Amino acid sequence: MTDPATLDDWTSEVEDALGLAPGTVDSTAVLDLVRDVAHGVMRPAGPIAAYLVGYAAGASGADPGASADAVRALIASRGSA
C-alpha cells in the first residue's frame, strides 16, 4: 500500500522540478482516472490517458476535469466499462 504522505511529497517534488505551483496536481483525480481507464480499457491505457488529459490541459487550456469526463464517456460508449 502506498503511503499518502509519500505520494504527496513525491507530487510536490515533481511539481517543483517542473516549475509548477504547489498543489497544481490533484493526485486523487489522476489516480481515479488511471483506475477507470485501466479497468475499462486495459492497464497500459491508464497512464496514457492521464498523460493525454494533462497534455490537453497544457496545450489548449482544456479543463482537466471535463477532459477526464470525456475519457470516461468514451469508455462507456465503447461498452468497455
C-alpha positions in Angstrom: 0.0 0.0 0.0 1.3 3.5 -0.9 1.7 5.9 2.0 -0.3 9.0 1.1 2.3 11.3 2.7 5.0 9.8 0.5 2.8 10.3 -2.6 2.1 13.9 -1.6 5.8 14.5 -1.1 6.6 13.0 -4.5 3.9 15.0 -6.2 5.3 18.2 -4.6 8.8 17.4 -5.7 7.7 16.8 -9.3 5.6 20.0 -9.3 8.7 21.9 -8.1 11.0 20.2 -10.6 8.6 21.1 -13.4 8.2 24.7 -12.3 4.5 24.2 -11.3 2.8 25.9 -8.4 2.4 23.7 -5.3 -0.9 21.9 -5.3 -1.3 22.1 -9.1 -1.9 18.4 -9.4 -4.9 16.6 -7.8 -3.3 13.2 -7.3 -6.6 11.6 -6.3 -8.3 12.8 -9.6 -5.3 11.5 -11.6 -5.3 8.1 -9.8 -9.1 7.8 -10.2 -8.8 8.4 -14.0 -6.0 5.9 -14.3 -8.0 3.3 -12.4 -11.1 3.9 -14.5 -9.3 3.6 -17.8 -7.2 0.6 -16.6 -10.3 -1.3 -15.6 -12.4 -0.1 -18.6 -9.9 -0.5 -21.4 -6.6 -2.1 -20.3 -4.0 -1.4 -17.7 -1.4 0.3 -20.0 -4.1 2.7 -21.3 -4.5 4.3 -17.9 -1.2 6.3 -17.7 -1.5 7.2 -21.4 -5.0 8.6 -20.8 -3.7 10.6 -17.8 -0.9 12.0 -19.9 -3.2 13.0 -22.7 -5.6 14.7 -20.3 -2.6 16.7 -18.9 -1.3 17.4 -22.3 -4.7 18.8 -23.4 -4.8 21.0 -20.4 -1.4 22.4 -21.1 -1.6 22.6 -24.9 -5.1 24.0 -25.3 -6.2 25.1 -21.8 -8.7 22.3 -21.6 -10.3 21.8 -18.2 -8.8 18.6 -16.8 -12.0 17.5 -15.1 -14.0 17.9 -18.2 -11.3 16.1 -20.2 -11.4 13.2 -17.7 -15.2 13.1 -18.0 -14.8 12.9 -21.8 -12.4 10.0 -21.4 -14.9 8.2 -19.1 -17.7 8.9 -21.6 -15.5 7.3 -24.3 -15.1 4.2 -22.2 -18.8 4.0 -21.6 -19.6 4.5 -25.3 -17.3 1.5 -26.2 -19.2 -0.7 -23.8 -15.9 -1.5 -22.0 -16.9 -0.3 -18.6 
